[in-house]
Amino acid sequence: MRGRPVVVAALLVCWLFAGTVALTGTAAAATIEVDHTLAQNDAPGEVDVRTDVRVPSGTTSLEITIPEGTEVHESSGFSRTGDRTWEWTRTTDQPYLQYSMEGNVTMDRGNGEEHLYAVTDEWAVVRTPSISLSWSGVRADVDVSSSVDGEGVGGRHIAYLGPYEETTREASGQRFRLVEAGASDLRPGREAVLDDLAAASERIQLGQKDEEVLVFVVPSANIEWAATGVQRGDSNMWVRDAEGLDNPKNTWIHEYVHTLQDYGRTTETRWTIEGMADYYAALIAYERGHIDYEEFRDRMADGRDDEHSDVELVDPSTWENTQGNYDKGALVFGYLDRRLRAEHDTSIDAAVREFNEPGEELTHERFLDAIEAAGDADLRAEAERYTETTDVPPVWSRQEHVEAYGGPDLAAEFDSFAVSGPYREANLQEPRIVAGETLTATVTVRNEGNQEGDFEVPFRVDGETVETRSGTLGPGESTTVTFERTFEDAGEYDLAAGSASTTAVVEEPADLEVTGLEAEPTEAAMGERVTLRATVESSADRPAAGEVEFAVDGESVGSETVRMADGAATVETTTTFDSPGEHEVTAGGRSATVTVTEETATPGPTGTGTTSGTDDGTTSGTDDGTTSGTDDGTPPSTNDGPGLGAVPAVVALVATSLFLRRRR
């Protein structure tokens, strides 16, 4: 479990044992098959379960104990012998029980009841039933499986009921199944999560691995969770959809490490469960480029916080209801790993492999023996000191880390931003654009280590990898890479490139504001051409788009669609008048007056509409209603500011929709 008090971990340990079938037989010669089929029901917080048992030939008696809080609705081949115990009647070799089971599991950590498992109207994530069996007459193993009646996925220890999407990935002899609840919104993106799990599977070698790891992604919205993730049984786990990868407390890796811990723990070695998982979570996040060394170092330094000054790892009473086993435990594992790498050309993985066997109990003495076997007597003494006393190991420097772990020390940071699109081409001081524009991000990648190495920088938008750049850098070398992304919708987007992160703000284009209107000439004869000219600006500090409509005496005579960056632009149309007198010309809340005499002018060319910008290289219209840009045909650009500076260029691209109407 990630980032929660130790009481949660203690509960999980209980459930692990509860989820293990109690066997009274000896060597396996037959198989008792148990299949749980789970289904949603209408009772709040409950699920329906049917438990089918296939009894092998030669069995003379069998008794099953089902979970607490169940209500049996139907049975076949079983008779009740106690509150939760049922005896096989031998009338069929395929007896079953059908019952309802409480699916909600909550705990109060001081903030009210919060969920470890939850049942909603649309979906549920629940523990599969914990049962025990006893039998006689045959030597047998027990094979337990779970399935879902309807939409959902049943794991050996956790089941999800409801709509879902599933993605799989093979890595290092393991198959990862990522099951996303239909109501979830996976922040990092499914491919990014699977990339990290695959990398962790290849990187962490603690012994034999499960062939399949089942990962459920549960919604964060509308549920108060007591944990960011939970692992149960051998290889089932759930993680909240909001959990990112760019975090030294990476929940995805933390819970995955729990699937690798096959050993049994004693009171004195309970700390190793969370301490080991937290260390690897931070290390993988750093090595994957999600965090920089300072963030990794700060995570290790959490173990030296004053709140842990009384923690003795072998004595849980000194860290109950604190993060001591997580924080100091991670630091101790990291310290031992670095010493093993720097001085003994091995790693903490090798030490863990010494005791990581299913069913094997890890005593404190055996833990120290494993450290000595991988290192030496001096390192054993260090391990003894930092686990049995309140002493805390030091945090190592970047240089010490590079020397011990080898490889390049890569860091990435956003260097600059630029924008292009229908409004402008400009450099930006910050990633702030409007919908429809393309943002270009330039990222500097540096190798601060002492060895040449390959780099791979994924560019992620809201956790989804959209582009990747790779290359090779020698010690002390740096390079720049660029990424582009067009944003069609307004909103805030989390951007990440390797360990660098920022937020892009995408806004809707501002409205146009007509700041001036004039007619030329202001006195005209009937039939004489009059030019109506409006000056327009953005109503806010960002590009604008809109339509400018010209009207005479309240009746439309022409309109133009305008897109512009900043500054001012002019929009023109022409019209004639058929009646004498004063006529009001309007556009965007501005007005002007044209006085028309009874004289009749000689007809001129057909009227057109045009648009022109300021005299700094913006676009202007021609007599035939077309528009033209700068000499190279591209919109003008500014070279400084966030795209909206004091004297920026203006682009007014016009889709002309004009018509001429004679006044009557």
C-alpha positions as CSV (number, residue, x, y, z in Angstrom):
1,M,0.0,0.0,0.0
2,R,1.3,3.4,-0.9
3,G,1.7,6.3,1.5
4,R,-0.7,5.2,4.3
5,P,-0.2,4.4,8.0
6,V,1.0,1.1,9.0
7,V,-2.4,0.0,10.3
8,V,-3.4,-0.5,6.6
9,A,-0.4,-2.6,5.9
10,A,-1.3,-4.7,8.9
11,L,-4.8,-5.3,7.6
12,L,-3.4,-6.3,4.3
13,V,-1.2,-8.9,5.9
14,C,-4.3,-10.3,7.6
15,W,-6.2,-10.5,4.3
16,L,-3.3,-12.2,2.6
17,F,-3.4,-15.0,5.1
18,A,-7.2,-15.0,5.0
19,G,-7.0,-15.3,1.2
20,T,-4.8,-18.4,1.5
21,V,-6.7,-21.7,1.5
22,A,-6.1,-23.7,4.7
23,L,-5.1,-27.3,3.7
24,T,-5.3,-30.4,5.8
25,G,-4.1,-32.8,3.1
26,T,-0.4,-33.6,2.5
27,A,1.3,-34.2,-0.8
28,A,-0.8,-33.4,-3.9
29,A,-2.3,-36.3,-5.8
30,A,-5.6,-34.7,-6.8
31,T,-7.1,-31.3,-7.1
32,I,-10.1,-29.7,-5.3
33,E,-11.3,-27.0,-7.6
34,V,-13.0,-23.9,-6.1
35,D,-14.6,-21.3,-8.4
36,H,-16.1,-18.1,-7.2
37,T,-18.5,-16.3,-9.5
38,L,-19.3,-12.8,-8.5
39,A,-22.2,-10.6,-9.7
40,Q,-23.6,-7.2,-8.9
41,N,-26.9,-7.1,-7.0
42,D,-29.4,-4.4,-5.9
43,A,-28.4,-4.3,-2.2
44,P,-26.2,-1.3,-1.4
45,G,-22.6,-2.3,-0.7
46,E,-23.1,-6.0,-1.5
47,V,-22.2,-8.4,-4.3
48,D,-23.6,-11.9,-5.0
49,V,-21.3,-14.9,-4.9
50,R,-21.7,-18.5,-6.1
51,T,-18.9,-20.8,-4.8
52,D,-18.7,-24.0,-6.7
53,V,-16.6,-26.9,-5.4
54,R,-15.5,-29.9,-7.5
55,V,-14.7,-32.7,-5.1
56,P,-12.2,-35.3,-6.4
57,S,-12.9,-39.0,-6.3
58,G,-11.8,-40.7,-3.0
59,T,-12.8,-37.8,-0.8
60,T,-14.7,-39.0,2.3
61,S,-15.5,-35.7,3.9
62,L,-15.2,-32.0,3.2
63,E,-16.0,-28.9,5.1
64,I,-16.0,-25.3,3.9
65,T,-15.9,-22.1,5.9
66,I,-17.1,-19.0,4.1
67,P,-16.4,-15.3,4.9
68,E,-18.0,-13.4,7.8
69,G,-20.9,-11.2,7.0
70,T,-22.4,-13.5,4.3
71,E,-26.0,-14.5,3.9
72,V,-26.5,-17.8,2.1
73,H,-29.5,-17.9,-0.3
74,E,-29.1,-21.3,-1.8
75,S,-27.1,-24.5,-1.4
76,S,-26.7,-27.8,-3.1
77,G,-24.7,-30.7,-1.7
78,F,-23.9,-28.8,1.5
79,S,-25.6,-28.7,4.9
80,R,-24.9,-26.0,7.5
81,T,-22.9,-27.1,10.6
82,G,-22.2,-23.7,12.0
83,D,-22.5,-19.9,11.5
84,R,-20.1,-20.0,8.5
85,T,-19.3,-23.7,8.1
86,W,-21.0,-26.1,5.7
87,E,-20.4,-29.8,5.4
88,W,-20.4,-31.7,2.1
89,T,-23.4,-34.2,2.0
90,R,-21.8,-36.5,-0.6
91,T,-24.9,-36.3,-2.8
92,T,-23.0,-34.7,-5.6
93,D,-19.4,-34.2,-6.5
94,Q,-20.1,-30.6,-7.5
95,P,-21.7,-28.9,-4.5
96,Y,-22.2,-25.1,-4.4
97,L,-23.2,-22.3,-2.1
98,Q,-24.9,-19.1,-3.3
99,Y,-24.7,-16.1,-1.0
100,S,-24.5,-12.3,-0.7
101,M,-21.3,-10.8,0.6
102,E,-20.4,-7.3,1.9
103,G,-18.2,-5.7,-0.7
104,N,-17.4,-2.4,0.9
105,V,-14.4,-2.5,3.2
106,T,-13.6,0.8,5.0
107,M,-11.4,2.1,7.7
108,D,-11.2,5.3,9.7
109,R,-7.8,7.0,9.7
110,G,-9.1,10.1,11.5
111,N,-11.0,11.5,8.5
112,G,-14.0,9.3,8.7
113,E,-14.7,6.1,7.0
114,E,-12.6,5.7,3.8
115,H,-12.7,2.8,1.3
116,L,-10.2,0.0,0.7
117,Y,-12.8,-1.8,-1.5
118,A,-16.0,-0.2,-2.8
119,V,-19.3,-1.1,-4.4
120,T,-21.2,1.6,-6.3
121,D,-24.3,1.6,-8.5
122,E,-22.2,1.3,-11.7
123,W,-19.1,-0.7,-10.6
124,A,-17.4,-2.5,-7.8
125,V,-13.8,-3.5,-6.8
126,V,-13.9,-6.1,-4.1
127,R,-11.9,-8.8,-2.4
128,T,-12.7,-12.3,-3.6
129,P,-14.1,-14.5,-0.9
130,S,-11.7,-15.8,1.7
131,I,-12.5,-19.4,2.4
132,S,-10.9,-22.4,4.2
133,L,-11.4,-26.0,3.4
134,S,-10.7,-29.2,5.4
135,W,-11.2,-32.7,4.0
136,S,-10.2,-36.3,4.4
137,G,-9.8,-39.5,2.3
138,V,-7.6,-38.1,-0.4
139,R,-4.3,-36.1,-0.7
140,A,-5.1,-33.0,-2.8
141,D,-4.1,-29.5,-3.7
142,V,-6.7,-26.7,-3.9
143,D,-7.1,-24.6,-7.0
144,V,-9.1,-21.4,-6.5
145,S,-10.3,-19.2,-9.3
146,S,-12.7,-16.3,-9.7
147,S,-14.9,-15.0,-12.5
148,V,-17.6,-12.4,-13.0
149,D,-21.1,-13.0,-14.2
150,G,-21.5,-10.1,-16.6
151,E,-19.0,-7.3,-17.3
152,G,-15.9,-7.4,-15.2
153,V,-12.7,-9.3,-14.5
154,G,-12.1,-11.8,-11.7
155,G,-8.6,-12.2,-10.2
156,R,-7.5,-14.7,-7.7
157,H,-7.7,-12.2,-4.9
158,I,-9.4,-9.0,-6.3
159,A,-12.4,-8.7,-8.7
160,Y,-13.8,-5.8,-10.6
161,L,-17.4,-5.7,-11.7
162,G,-18.6,-3.3,-14.3
163,P,-17.6,-1.9,-17.7
164,Y,-13.9,-1.9,-18.4
165,E,-11.1,-1.7,-21.0
166,E,-8.1,-4.1,-20.8
167,T,-4.6,-3.6,-22.2
168,T,-1.8,-6.2,-21.9
169,R,2.0,-6.1,-22.1
170,E,4.7,-8.8,-22.0
171,A,8.0,-8.1,-20.2
172,S,10.7,-10.1,-18.5
173,G,8.6,-13.3,-18.6
174,Q,5.6,-11.6,-17.1
175,R,2.2,-10.7,-18.6
176,F,0.7,-7.4,-17.3
177,R,-3.0,-7.0,-17.5
178,L,-4.1,-3.4,-17.0
179,V,-7.9,-3.3,-16.4
180,E,-9.3,0.2,-16.4
181,A,-12.8,0.7,-14.9
182,G,-15.1,2.4,-17.3
183,A,-15.6,5.3,-15.0
184,S,-11.9,5.9,-14.5
185,D,-9.7,8.6,-16.2
186,L,-6.2,7.2,-16.1
187,R,-4.0,10.3,-15.6
188,P,-0.6,8.9,-16.8
189,G,-2.1,7.0,-19.8
190,R,-2.2,3.2,-20.1
191,E,0.9,2.9,-22.3
192,A,3.0,5.0,-19.9
193,V,1.9,2.9,-16.9
194,L,2.7,-0.3,-18.8
195,D,6.1,1.1,-19.9
196,D,7.0,1.7,-16.2
197,L,5.8,-1.7,-15.0
198,A,7.7,-3.4,-17.8
199,A,10.8,-1.5,-17.0
200,A,10.5,-2.4,-13.3
201,S,10.0,-6.0,-14.2
202,E,13.3,-6.0,-16.1
203,R,15.2,-3.8,-13.6
204,I,14.2,-5.5,-10.3
205,Q,15.4,-9.1,-9.9
206,L,14.4,-10.4,-6.5
207,G,13.7,-14.1,-7.5
208,Q,11.0,-16.0,-9.2
209,K,8.2,-13.8,-10.6
210,D,4.5,-14.4,-11.1
211,E,3.6,-15.2,-14.7
212,E,0.7,-12.7,-14.7
213,V,0.2,-9.5,-12.8
214,L,-3.4,-8.1,-12.7
215,V,-3.7,-4.4,-12.2
216,F,-7.0,-2.7,-11.7
217,V,-7.4,1.0,-12.3
218,V,-10.1,2.4,-10.0
219,P,-11.9,5.8,-10.3
220,S,-10.8,8.6,-7.9
221,A,-13.9,10.7,-8.4
222,N,-16.7,10.4,-5.8
223,I,-14.9,7.8,-3.7
224,E,-12.9,8.6,-0.6
225,W,-10.1,6.0,-0.7
226,A,-8.1,5.0,2.3
227,A,-5.0,4.3,0.1
228,T,-3.6,5.2,-3.2
229,G,-3.2,1.6,-4.1
230,V,-3.6,-1.9,-2.6
231,Q,-1.9,-5.2,-3.4
232,R,-3.5,-8.5,-2.3
233,G,-2.5,-12.1,-2.7
234,D,0.3,-13.1,-5.1
235,S,-0.2,-10.7,-8.0
236,N,-3.4,-8.7,-7.8
237,M,-3.4,-5.0,-7.1
238,W,-5.5,-1.8,-7.6
239,V,-4.3,1.7,-8.1
240,R,-6.3,5.0,-8.3
241,D,-6.6,6.5,-11.7
242,A,-5.2,9.8,-10.5
243,E,-1.8,8.4,-9.5
244,G,1.0,9.8,-11.7
245,L,4.4,8.4,-12.6
246,D,6.4,11.6,-11.9
247,N,6.4,11.0,-8.2
248,P,9.1,9.5,-5.9
249,K,6.3,7.7,-4.2
250,N,5.3,6.0,-7.4
251,T,2.2,3.9,-6.4
252,W,2.4,1.7,-9.5
253,I,5.9,0.5,-8.8
254,H,5.4,0.4,-5.0
255,E,2.4,-2.1,-5.4
256,Y,4.2,-4.0,-8.1
257,V,7.2,-4.6,-5.7
258,H,4.8,-6.1,-3.2
259,T,3.9,-8.8,-5.9
260,L,7.6,-9.8,-5.8
261,Q,7.9,-10.2,-2.0
262,D,7.3,-13.9,-1.5
263,Y,8.8,-14.3,1.9
264,G,7.0,-14.4,5.2
265,R,7.8,-11.7,7.7
266,T,8.1,-11.7,11.4
267,T,7.5,-8.8,13.8
268,E,11.1,-7.7,13.5
269,T,11.1,-7.8,9.7
270,R,7.7,-6.2,9.0
271,W,9.4,-2.9,8.1
272,T,11.0,-4.5,5.1
273,I,7.7,-4.8,3.2
274,E,7.0,-1.1,2.9
275,G,10.7,0.1,3.1
276,M,11.7,-2.0,0.2
277,A,8.7,-1.0,-1.9
278,D,9.2,2.7,-1.3
279,Y,12.9,2.5,-2.1
280,Y,12.4,0.8,-5.5
281,A,9.5,3.2,-6.3
282,A,11.8,6.2,-5.9
283,L,14.7,4.5,-7.7
284,I,12.7,3.5,-10.7
285,A,11.0,6.9,-11.0
286,Y,14.5,8.5,-11.0
287,E,16.1,6.0,-13.4
288,R,13.0,6.3,-15.8
289,G,13.6,10.1,-15.9
290,H,10.3,10.9,-14.1
291,I,12.0,12.8,-11.3
292,D,15.4,14.4,-11.0
293,Y,18.2,13.4,-8.5
294,E,17.2,16.2,-6.1
295,E,13.7,14.7,-5.8
296,F,15.1,11.2,-5.3
297,R,17.5,12.5,-2.7
298,D,14.8,14.4,-0.9
299,R,12.7,11.2,-0.8
300,M,15.6,9.3,0.8
301,A,16.1,12.2,3.2
302,D,12.5,11.8,4.5
303,G,14.0,8.9,6.6
304,R,16.0,11.5,8.6
305,D,13.0,13.6,9.6
306,D,12.7,14.5,13.2
307,E,9.4,12.7,13.4
308,H,11.3,9.4,13.0
309,S,13.9,10.1,15.6
310,D,12.6,7.4,17.9
311,V,12.1,4.8,15.2
312,E,13.7,1.4,15.7
313,L,12.7,-0.6,12.6
314,V,12.8,-4.0,14.3
315,D,10.3,-2.7,16.9
316,P,6.9,-1.8,15.2
317,S,5.7,-0.1,18.4
318,T,8.1,2.7,17.6
319,W,6.6,3.4,14.2
320,E,2.9,2.2,14.4
321,N,0.6,4.8,12.9
322,T,3.5,6.7,11.4
323,Q,5.4,6.5,8.1
324,G,8.6,5.3,9.9
325,N,8.7,1.9,8.2
326,Y,8.2,3.6,4.8
327,D,10.6,6.5,5.2
328,K,13.4,5.2,7.4
329,G,12.9,1.8,5.8
330,A,13.4,3.2,2.3
331,L,16.6,5.1,3.4
332,V,18.1,2.0,5.0
333,F,17.4,-0.1,1.9
334,G,18.9,2.6,-0.3
335,Y,22.0,3.0,1.9
336,L,22.6,-0.7,1.9
337,D,22.1,-0.9,-1.9
338,R,24.6,1.9,-2.6
339,R,27.2,0.3,-0.3
340,L,26.8,-3.1,-2.0
341,R,27.2,-1.5,-5.4
342,A,30.1,0.8,-4.6
343,E,32.1,-1.7,-2.5
344,H,31.1,-5.2,-3.5
345,D,30.0,-5.0,-7.1
346,T,26.5,-6.4,-6.3
347,S,23.2,-5.0,-5.2
348,I,20.4,-5.3,-2.6
349,D,18.6,-7.5,-5.2
350,A,21.2,-10.2,-4.5
351,A,20.7,-9.9,-0.8
352,V,16.9,-10.2,-1.1
353,R,17.2,-13.2,-3.3
354,E,18.9,-15.0,-0.4
355,F,15.6,-15.1,1.5
356,N,12.8,-14.3,-0.9
357,E,11.3,-17.8,-1.1
358,P,7.5,-18.6,-0.9
359,G,6.6,-19.8,2.6
360,E,10.0,-19.0,4.0
361,E,10.0,-16.9,7.2
362,L,12.4,-14.0,7.2
363,T,13.8,-13.5,10.7
364,H,15.9,-10.5,11.6
365,E,18.9,-12.7,11.9
366,R,18.4,-14.2,8.4
367,F,18.1,-10.6,7.0
368,L,21.4,-9.7,8.5
369,D,23.0,-13.0,7.2
370,A,21.8,-12.1,3.7
371,I,23.4,-8.6,3.9
372,E,26.7,-10.1,5.1
373,A,26.6,-12.8,2.4
374,A,26.2,-10.1,-0.3
375,G,28.6,-7.7,1.4
376,D,30.8,-8.4,4.5
377,A,30.7,-8.3,8.3
378,D,31.2,-4.5,8.4
379,L,28.1,-4.0,6.3
380,R,26.2,-6.4,8.4
381,A,27.1,-4.3,11.4
382,E,25.8,-1.2,9.7
383,A,22.5,-3.0,8.9
384,E,22.2,-4.1,12.5
385,R,22.9,-0.6,13.7
386,Y,20.3,1.1,11.5
387,T,17.6,-1.4,12.1
388,E,18.0,-2.1,15.8
389,T,18.7,1.5,17.1
390,T,17.4,5.0,16.4
391,D,20.6,5.8,14.4
392,V,19.9,6.9,10.8
393,P,22.2,6.4,7.8
394,P,23.4,9.4,5.8
395,V,22.0,10.4,2.4
396,W,24.5,10.1,-0.4
397,S,25.4,12.7,-3.0
398,R,24.7,12.8,-6.7
399,Q,28.4,12.0,-7.4
400,E,28.3,9.0,-5.0
401,H,25.1,7.8,-6.6
402,V,26.6,8.0,-10.1
403,E,29.8,6.2,-9.0
404,A,27.8,3.4,-7.3
405,Y,25.0,2.9,-9.8
406,G,27.0,3.8,-13.0
407,G,25.5,4.9,-16.3
408,P,24.7,8.5,-17.3
409,D,23.0,10.9,-15.0
410,L,20.4,12.5,-17.2
411,A,18.4,15.6,-16.5
412,A,15.8,17.4,-18.7
413,E,14.3,20.8,-18.5
414,F,12.0,23.0,-20.6
415,D,14.1,25.6,-22.3
416,S,11.7,27.7,-24.4
417,F,8.3,27.7,-26.0
418,A,7.0,29.0,-29.4
419,V,3.6,29.2,-31.0
420,S,2.4,29.0,-34.6
421,G,-1.0,28.7,-36.3
422,P,-3.7,30.8,-37.7
423,Y,-3.1,33.9,-35.5
424,R,0.7,34.3,-35.2
425,E,4.1,32.8,-35.1
426,A,6.0,34.0,-32.0
427,N,8.3,33.0,-29.2
428,L,6.6,32.7,-25.8
429,Q,7.8,33.3,-22.2
430,E,5.3,30.8,-21.0
431,P,3.2,28.0,-22.6
432,R,0.0,30.1,-23.0
433,I,-1.8,29.9,-26.3
434,V,-5.4,29.8,-27.7
435,A,-7.3,26.9,-29.1
436,G,-6.3,26.0,-32.6
437,E,-2.6,27.0,-32.1
438,T,0.4,24.7,-32.1
439,L,2.8,24.9,-29.2
440,T,6.5,24.0,-29.7
441,A,8.5,23.1,-26.6
442,T,12.3,23.0,-26.7
443,V,13.8,20.8,-24.0
444,T,17.5,20.7,-22.9
445,V,18.8,17.3,-22.0
446,R,22.0,17.1,-20.0
447,N,24.3,14.2,-19.0
448,E,25.6,15.2,-15.6
449,G,27.2,11.8,-15.0
450,N,30.6,10.4,-15.7
451,Q,29.7,7.8,-18.3
452,E,28.3,8.1,-21.8
453,G,24.8,6.9,-22.2
454,D,21.6,6.8,-24.2
455,F,18.7,9.0,-23.4
456,E,15.1,8.7,-24.2
457,V,12.8,11.7,-23.5
458,P,9.1,11.0,-23.7
459,F,6.8,14.0,-24.2
460,R,3.6,13.5,-22.2
461,V,0.4,15.5,-22.3
462,D,-1.8,14.8,-19.3
463,G,0.2,11.6,-18.8
464,E,-0.2,10.3,-22.3
465,T,3.1,9.9,-24.3
466,V,2.6,11.7,-27.6
467,E,6.2,11.9,-28.9
468,T,9.6,10.5,-27.8
469,R,13.1,11.8,-28.6
470,S,16.2,9.7,-28.1
471,G,20.0,10.0,-28.5
472,T,23.4,9.5,-26.9
473,L,25.3,11.9,-24.7
474,G,28.8,11.8,-23.3
475,P,29.7,13.0,-19.8
476,G,29.0,16.7,-19.4
477,E,27.3,16.9,-22.8
478,S,23.9,18.4,-23.5
479,T,21.5,18.7,-26.5
480,T,18.1,20.1,-27.2
481,V,15.1,18.4,-28.6
482,T,11.7,19.8,-29.7
483,F,8.2,18.7,-29.4
484,E,5.0,20.0,-31.1
485,R,1.4,19.7,-30.0
486,T,-1.7,21.4,-31.5
487,F,-4.4,22.1,-28.9
488,E,-7.9,22.2,-30.2
489,D,-9.7,22.7,-26.9
490,A,-9.3,25.2,-24.1
491,G,-8.1,24.0,-20.7
492,E,-5.0,23.4,-18.6
493,Y,-2.7,20.6,-19.8
494,D,0.1,18.9,-17.8
495,L,3.2,18.7,-19.9
496,A,6.2,16.5,-19.1
497,A,9.4,15.8,-20.9
498,G,11.4,13.3,-19.0
499,S,11.8,14.7,-15.5
500,A,10.7,18.2,-16.5
501,S,7.1,19.3,-16.1
502,T,5.0,22.4,-16.6
503,T,1.4,23.4,-17.3
504,A,0.2,24.7,-20.7
505,V,-2.8,27.1,-20.5
506,V,-5.0,27.0,-23.6
507,E,-7.7,29.6,-23.8
508,E,-10.5,30.4,-26.2
509,P,-9.7,33.3,-28.6
510,A,-10.8,36.6,-27.2
511,D,-13.6,38.6,-28.7
512,L,-12.9,41.3,-31.1
513,E,-13.5,44.9,-30.0
514,V,-14.2,47.7,-32.5
515,T,-12.3,50.7,-31.2
516,G,-13.0,53.1,-34.1
517,L,-15.3,53.6,-37.1
518,E,-15.2,56.1,-39.9
519,A,-16.9,56.8,-43.2
520,E,-15.1,58.2,-46.2
521,P,-16.4,60.6,-47.5
522,T,-18.8,61.7,-44.7
523,E,-20.8,63.7,-47.3
524,A,-21.7,61.9,-50.5
525,A,-24.1,62.1,-53.4
526,M,-26.7,59.4,-54.0
527,G,-25.0,56.4,-55.7
528,E,-21.6,57.6,-54.7
529,R,-19.3,54.9,-53.2
530,V,-18.7,55.4,-49.4
531,T,-16.0,53.4,-47.6
532,L,-16.8,52.2,-44.1
533,R,-13.6,51.5,-42.1
534,A,-13.6,49.9,-38.6
535,T,-10.5,49.6,-36.4
536,V,-10.5,46.4,-34.4
537,E,-8.4,45.1,-31.5
538,S,-8.4,42.0,-29.2
539,S,-10.6,42.5,-26.2
540,A,-8.0,40.7,-24.0
541,D,-4.3,40.0,-23.8
542,R,-4.4,37.1,-26.3
543,P,-5.3,36.5,-30.0
544,A,-8.9,37.2,-31.0
545,A,-11.4,36.0,-33.5
546,G,-14.8,37.1,-34.5
547,E,-17.0,38.8,-37.1
548,V,-17.3,42.5,-37.7
549,E,-20.7,43.5,-39.2
550,F,-21.3,46.8,-40.8
551,A,-24.9,48.3,-40.8
552,V,-26.5,51.4,-42.2
553,D,-29.6,52.6,-40.4
554,G,-29.7,49.2,-38.6
555,E,-29.6,47.2,-41.8
556,S,-26.6,45.0,-42.5
557,V,-24.5,45.9,-45.5
558,G,-21.5,43.6,-45.0
559,S,-19.5,41.5,-42.6
560,E,-16.1,40.0,-42.3
561,T,-14.6,37.2,-40.1
562,V,-11.3,38.3,-38.6
563,R,-8.5,36.5,-36.8
564,M,-5.7,38.6,-35.3
565,A,-2.9,38.4,-32.7
566,D,-2.4,41.8,-31.1
567,G,-2.3,45.5,-31.9
568,A,-5.0,47.0,-34.2
569,A,-6.3,46.1,-37.7
570,T,-8.7,47.8,-40.0
571,V,-11.7,46.2,-41.7
572,E,-13.4,47.9,-44.7
573,T,-16.4,47.6,-46.9
574,T,-18.1,50.0,-49.3
575,T,-21.7,50.9,-49.9
576,T,-23.9,53.5,-51.7
577,F,-27.0,55.3,-50.7
578,D,-30.2,55.8,-52.7
579,S,-31.9,58.3,-50.5
580,P,-30.8,61.8,-49.3
581,G,-30.4,62.8,-45.7
582,E,-28.3,61.7,-42.7
583,H,-27.6,58.0,-42.3
584,E,-26.2,56.2,-39.2
585,V,-23.4,53.8,-39.9
586,T,-22.5,51.2,-37.1
587,A,-20.1,48.4,-36.4
588,G,-19.4,46.7,-33.1
589,G,-21.1,49.4,-31.0
590,R,-19.3,52.3,-32.8
591,S,-21.2,54.7,-35.1
592,A,-20.6,57.4,-37.6
593,T,-22.9,59.6,-39.7
594,V,-23.0,60.0,-43.5
595,T,-24.8,62.9,-45.1
596,V,-26.2,62.2,-48.5
597,T,-27.3,64.9,-50.9
598,E,-29.9,64.7,-53.7
599,E,-27.3,64.9,-56.4
600,T,-26.7,61.6,-58.2
601,A,-23.1,60.4,-58.7
602,T,-21.8,58.7,-61.7
603,P,-21.7,54.9,-61.0
604,G,-18.3,53.6,-60.1
605,P,-16.8,50.1,-59.8
606,T,-18.6,47.4,-57.8
607,G,-17.9,47.8,-54.0
608,T,-15.6,45.3,-52.1
609,G,-14.6,44.7,-48.6
610,T,-11.0,44.8,-47.4
611,T,-9.0,44.4,-44.2
612,S,-5.6,45.9,-43.4
613,G,-3.4,45.8,-40.3
614,T,-0.8,48.1,-38.9
615,D,2.2,49.1,-40.8
616,D,4.5,46.5,-39.2
617,G,4.1,43.8,-41.8
618,T,0.5,42.6,-41.2
619,T,-1.9,41.5,-43.9
620,S,-4.0,43.8,-46.0
621,G,-6.8,43.3,-48.5
622,T,-6.8,44.1,-52.2
623,D,-9.4,45.8,-54.4
624,D,-10.7,42.4,-55.5
625,G,-11.5,41.3,-51.9
626,T,-8.5,39.0,-51.5
627,T,-5.9,39.2,-48.8
628,S,-2.1,38.9,-48.9
629,G,0.5,38.5,-46.2
630,T,4.2,39.3,-45.9
631,D,6.7,38.8,-48.8
632,D,7.1,35.1,-47.9
633,G,3.4,34.4,-47.5
634,T,3.6,33.6,-43.8
635,P,2.0,35.5,-40.9
636,P,4.3,38.0,-39.2
637,S,5.8,37.1,-35.8
638,T,7.2,38.8,-32.7
639,N,10.4,37.7,-31.0
640,D,9.6,38.4,-27.4
641,G,6.9,38.4,-24.8
642,P,4.2,35.8,-24.2
643,G,2.8,36.4,-27.7
644,L,1.1,39.6,-26.6
645,G,3.8,42.3,-26.2
646,A,3.8,46.1,-26.3
647,V,4.5,46.4,-30.1
648,P,3.8,43.0,-31.6
649,A,2.9,42.2,-35.1
650,V,-0.7,41.8,-36.1
651,V,-2.3,39.2,-38.2
652,A,-5.7,39.7,-39.5
653,L,-6.7,36.8,-41.8
654,V,-10.1,37.5,-43.3
655,A,-12.7,35.2,-44.6
656,T,-14.7,37.8,-46.5
657,S,-18.4,37.6,-46.5
658,L,-19.5,40.9,-48.1
659,F,-22.5,42.1,-49.9
660,L,-23.5,45.5,-51.2
661,R,-27.0,46.8,-50.7
662,R,-28.3,50.0,-52.2
663,R,-30.2,52.2,-49.8
664,R,-33.7,53.0,-50.6
